Amino acid sequence: MSPENQIKQLSDPLERLPPILRKNLDKNLCVCNEVHKMDIINAILNGAKTVEEIKKQTYATMGSGCCTKQVERLIECLCLPEEQNAKDSQTSHQKI
């Protein structure tokens, strides 16, 4: 499936992400192991709730670990109830 089709299929969950995290969905989030951001998002939407589960499913965070904070943020945004995400999104807009 192309990245564009994946993005269309997941458009509702992606709305939970702050605008900065919606960028570069087709690019590597984990550069050490060449894991696309979309692969990590798919793993989260398919049930991965911890960095360890993401690591097992995608190999992200297994290199230098420089992507760990971004993976944690994706988990936070995609796993929290929608009301909390709406508040976080408004807060992140105010910080920018």
PyMOL commands that set and color helices and strands:
alter all, ss='L'
color gray80, all
select helices_A, chain A and resi 3-9+11-14+19-22+37-45+51-58+68-79+82-95
alter helices_A, ss='H'
color red, helices_A
select strands_A, chain A and resi 28-30+35-36
alter strands_A, ss='S'
color yellow, strands_A
deselect
rebuild
show_as cartoon
